[in-house]
Amino acid sequence: MDRASTHADLFCRKRWPLVVAPIAAAILWLWSGAVSAQTSTNTAGLRLETKIPLGAVRGRIDHMAIDLKRKHLLVAELGNDSVGIVDLNQNKTVHTIAGLAEPQGVGYAPAADAIYVANARDGSVRIFRGADYASTGRIDLGSDADNVRLDADANRVLIGHGSGAISAIDIGQQKKVGSSPLPAHPESFQIWPQPKRIFVNVPVARAVVMLDGTTGEQKDKWSVAEGGNFPMAIDSANRRVLIVSRNPPKLIAYDKDDGSVMARTETCGDSDDVFTDAKRGRVYVSCGAGFIDVFEAQRDTYRRIGHIRTSAGARTSLFVPDLDVLLLAVRATREEPAAIWVFRPAP
């Protein structure tokens, strides 16, 4: 090797780290930024306060209801054939109603101090006392009893079930007193008070059906372009009916009078519940994809302000305005037992 080559070689060896180090650092910075963008979530709007274990609960957890007087959360533990009673003062499960048949929906009627449980496997609605959980009745609706809603001013409970119906159960008589046919199985439905209307999600028909809240007669039917319209909520302040589709995942707002689409916004996937927070003008969407989305209601749209990571499969929730909490049902994983995650709206 000649002297010129030796000097050139030495120059390259000295200069190489000076050239490569900044490039490597820049690549590392860009890569770490990309990873951060993929894994970070925007937690605006909600703060996780605590996790309440549900005990030996396995499999799917479905809908929930609240006994406000006792601050008892009623949890439909579908995979366990049970309903868990969670004391929100003590942050623990205080009782389990066992021997059910895939409970999907649960409701509480304060005037009668009664718990109503809708069962998918046998189509029954089973009734229990809120004070001691003793069984007080059973009403058979045929098949696939699902969502439960309290119609307090009419002293009745409404149950969606079967291949397409919503049936009314008189709270005092504890018997079925009426039924409204639907084009297919109903998912979430909500009651608009004045004039009384019942809005029903019917995903197989890709429709929202509007019933007269007194007679049960069908008044209107709105088409849904998207598929899988399971969750529904009422946005009273903006006079809108909100639904969430799964395919593709969208938050969709309908004018409650004529069914025109007022807004359509992307949201998280595999949602089963949506709630409005009237105090803050917000909307909460819980999704089985492992997120809660928080939206701020605006004049012409809903702006997503929070995208909060939760747990895969945690798609059912309950917002309780009187307690100012959002309660999320999280099924058991290898790492954690089944639990209720308690979120506090912030600010």
N, C-alpha and C positions, 0 to 999 in steps of 0.2 A: 504494500500500500504506500503511495507517495504522500509527501507532506501535505499537499493541497487537499487530498481526499481525507486525511486524518483531521485537518482543521474543519472541513465541511461536516464531517461526521460528528465532531464534538459540538459544533454549533447547533446541529439538529437536535442532539440529545439534550442540550441546555434549553433550547427554545421550545421543544415539544410540550413539556408540562405547562409552560406559560400560555400556549395556544389552546391545548386541550382542556385544561381545568375550567376556564370560564364557559366553554361550550358544554362540558359535562354538567356544570352547575346549572346552566340555563335549561338543559334538558330535564334534569332532576326537578327543577322548580316547576316547569310546565307539566310534568307527569304528576307531581304531587297535587298541583292545582286541579288537574283533571280528576284524580281520585277523590279529592275533597268535594268537588262538584257532584260526583256520583253518590257519595255516601252521606253528605250533610243534609239536614232538613231544616226547614224554616219553622220554628216552634212558636211563632207569633200567634197570640189569641188564646192559648191554653197552656196551663202549667200542671204537670203531673204532681199530685199531692201525696198519694199513697197507693199501695196495692193491698187489696184485701183477699187473702187466700180463701178458696172455696172448698178446700179439702180434697178428698179422693174423687174428684169429678173428671171423667174422661170423655173425649169425643166432643161433638158439636154442642154449643150453647146457643139458644135462640133468644127470643124477646124477653123484655123485663117490664115490670110495673112497680109502683111505689105505694106503700101505705104511709102517708105523710104523718099521721098522728103518732105512730110508733117509730117513724123513720126506719121502716123495714123495706128493704129492696127485695122484690120477688123475682127470682131468676129461673127461667125455663131451661133446665139442664137436659136437653133433648137426648143426648147420648147416654145419660144415666137413668132415664125414665123417672126423673125427679124434679121437684121445684125446691130451690134453696132459698131460705129466709136469711137475709143478711142484715144485721143490725148496724146501721150507719153511725150510731153513737159509739158503739163498742168496736167497730171495724172488724167484725167477725161473723161467721155463720152461726146462727143460734138454733136453727131447726131445718130439717129436711123432710119434705112431703114425698114419700117414696111410692112405688107401685103404680106409677102412671104409664102412659103408652105413647112415648115420643111427644112430650109436651112442646108445642111450638109457641103458643100465645098464652099470655097471662094478664089478668086485669084485676083491679080491686075496686069494689063499690063501697065507699065510706058509709052511706046511709044504712046499709045492711050489714056492715062489717064482714063482707064476704069476698073470698078470693075465687076467681073463675079461671080454670085451666083448660085450654083447648088442646086436644091430643090428635096427632096426625095419624097414628096407626089404626085406631078404632073409631075415629070421628066423634069421640065423646067430649062433652064439656062437663068437668067435675067441679063441684062447689065445696069450699071449705070455710069454716069460721076463721076470721082473722085473729081472734083472741087465743084460740088453742089448737087451730088447724084441724079440728074434727070435721069429718066428711058430713055434709048436710044435703047432698043431692047429686044427681047425674042426669044429663040430657044428651041423648044420642042424636047426632045430626047426620049420620051416614058414613062420611069418610073425610079424611084430611082436614080436620078442624084446625084453623090457623090463627090469624090475627084477631085480637080482642080489643074492642073499644067501648068505653062507658058513655052512654047517652043519658047523662044525669037528670036533665030536666024532664025526660020522658020515663024515668025510672026503669031503664032497660039496659041490657048489655047486647052489643052487636058482635056477631062472630062470622068471619069469612070461612067458607068451607067448600068441600066437594069439587065437582067439575064446573061449578059456577053459581054461587049463591051467597047472600048475606042474610043471616037469620037473626031475629030479635028475640031475646029472652027477657021476660018480665021478671024484675028482681024480686018483687013481693010474692008472686005466684010460683016462681022458679019453674017456669015452663016456656016453651017456644010459643010465641004469639003471632009470628009473621015471618015471611021470607021474600026476598027480592031476587029474581033470576038474573044471571049474568052470562055473557058469552063464553066464559072459561073461568078457571080457578082464580079467585081474587088474591092479590097480595096486600100490601099496605093500603088502608083507606082512612080517610079523615072526615070529620064532621065540621061543616061551616055553620055557625049558629043562626045568623039572620040574613036572609030567609034560610031556613034549615035545609042544607044540601049535604049529601054524602058523596064524596069523590072517591072513586075506586080505581086502583091500578089493576089492569088485567093484561099481564105481559104476553100471554099466548096470543091474545087478540091484537096486541100492539095498540092498546087503547087505554084511555081514561074514561070511565063511565060516570056520569052524574045522575044520582038518584034524588028524588024528592025525599027530604028527610022525615016527612010525616007519613006519606002514603007508601013510600018505597018504589014508586013508579019511576021508570027511566025517563029522564028529561033531556039528556044529551049524551053524545059520545064523541070524544076527541081522538084523532089518530096520533100515534107516536111513531115517528120515523125511525128512531133508534130501537134496539132490542133490549129486553131484560129490564123493564121498568118496574122494579120492586119497591124501593122506598118512596114515601110521600110525606110532605109536610105542608102546613098552611102558613103563608106569609100574610097575616092580616093587615099589617101596616101598609103593604103595597098592593093588597087585594089580588094576591096571586096564589096559585096552587103550584107547589114545587114537586118535581119528581126527579129521580136519578136513574139513568139507564146504565146498563153494564156493557152494551155492545153497540157503539163505543161508549166509554164512560163519560157521561155528560150530566151536568146539573141543568135542568130545563124548567123555565118558569112560564106558566100559562096564566092568561087573564082569567079570573075566576068566573066572569060573566059570559064571555063568548068563546073561550078556549083558544084564543090566538096566542102564539108563542111570543113572549115578551123578551126572553133572554135565553141564551144557550152557552154554557161555559164548560170547559174541560175539568174533570175531577179525577179522583183516584178510582181504581178498579175494584170490581166485585163488592159493591156497596149493598148494605141491607137496611140501613137506617139513615134518616136525615131529620134534623131538628132546627127550628128557628129560635133565636135568642132575641126576643123583642126588646129587651132592655138595651142591648148593644147594637141592634140592627145587624146581627150576624146569622150565618147558617153553618151548621156543623154536619159533616158527612163522614160516617165511619165505614171503612172499607176492608174487605178480606185480603186485599193486596198488602196490608200492613201499614196503613196510614189513616190519619184523620185529617181531612181538609177543612180549613176555616175560611169562610167567605164573608165579605162585607157587602151588604146590600147597598147598591147605588141606584140612581134614577133609572138607568137603562140596562144595567147589568149587575152581575155579582162578581166582585173582584177577589181573587184568592189571596189571602194575606198570611195563611199558615198551611204548612204541609208537614205533619208531625208523624214521625215514625212510631209504629206501635208493635204489632206482632201479626204474623201471617195467620189468616183465618179469623181475625178479630173484627167481624163486620157488624155485630149488633151492639147497640148502645141505647142510652136513655138520658135525655137532658131533663133535669128537674129544676125549673125556674125558682120554685119556692126555697130550694136549698142552694141554688146557684152552683150546681155541679153537673158535669157530664160524666156518666158512668159507662165504662166500656167493658164488655164481657170478653175475656181473653182465655181461650182454651189451653189445656195443658200441653207443654212441649217437653222435650228431653231435658231442657235446662230449667224450666220453671213449672210449678203447678198451676192449675187453673185459678184465675183470680179476677176480681173486679178492680180495674184501674180507675182511680178517682182523679178527674181533671178539674181544675178550677179555672174559669175564664179570667183572662188577664188582658188589660186592666179591668 
